[in-house]
Amino acid sequence: MTRVTLIDQKKVYIDGYKTVMSIDDNKIAIDCKNKILEINGSNLSILLFTGIEMTVTGMISSIEWK
């Protein structure tokens, strides 16, 4: 199970992901076992990265499950 928490459209906490598929300034794609989580925005970066949790920062415009 993956938990996603958005804070003030500037920070996203992801708990329970599998791997980062792609990353650039405008989009981060994360494999969350059975779905792909796409975070879109500007100036995106991964602030914290461990084996089970991640923090993404930047100006977040949308979060989508694919």
Secondary structure, 3 states (H helix, E strand, C coil): CCEEEEECCCEEEEECCCEEEEECCCEEEEECCCCEEEEEEEEEEEEEECCCEEEEEEEEEEEEEC
